[in-house]
C-alpha cells in the first residue's frame, strides 16, 4: 500500500507519527444544511428537536440547525 501524505493525514485526522496505511479511512462528516428555512424547520419537527436556532452558512445560501 502507498504511504499516506501528511496533508491527507491532517484531513482524515490520523496522527502524523502513525504509519497511515488504512484500508477504509474514517472521514469527518460535515454539518447538515438545508436550502430553506421551511425545510430546516420541517426536519427539526420530524426529529423532535425543540430548542434550536437557524444560522446562515455557505455564504448565506444554506441554513444549519444549532442547539441553544
ChimeraX attribute file (.defattr): number of C-alpha atoms within 10 A of each C-alpha:
attribute: neighborCount
match mode: 1-to-1
recipient: residues
	/A:1	7
	/A:2	7
	/A:3	9
	/A:4	15
	/A:5	10
	/A:6	14
	/A:7	10
	/A:8	12
	/A:9	17
	/A:10	11
	/A:11	10
	/A:12	14
	/A:13	13
	/A:14	18
	/A:15	11
	/A:16	14
	/A:17	8
	/A:18	9
	/A:19	10
	/A:20	19
	/A:21	13
	/A:22	12
	/A:23	7
	/A:24	6
	/A:25	12
	/A:26	10
	/A:27	9
	/A:28	9
	/A:29	6
	/A:30	6
	/A:31	9
	/A:32	10
	/A:33	18
	/A:34	19
	/A:35	13
	/A:36	13
	/A:37	16
	/A:38	11
	/A:39	13
	/A:40	20
	/A:41	17
	/A:42	10
	/A:43	14
	/A:44	15
	/A:45	11
	/A:46	9
	/A:47	9
	/A:48	8
	/A:49	13
	/A:50	10
	/A:51	10
	/A:52	13
	/A:53	13
	/A:54	17
	/A:55	13
	/A:56	16
	/A:57	12
	/A:58	9
	/A:59	7
	/A:60	9
	/A:61	11
	/A:62	17
	/A:63	22
	/A:64	19
	/A:65	21
	/A:66	12
	/A:67	9
	/A:68	8
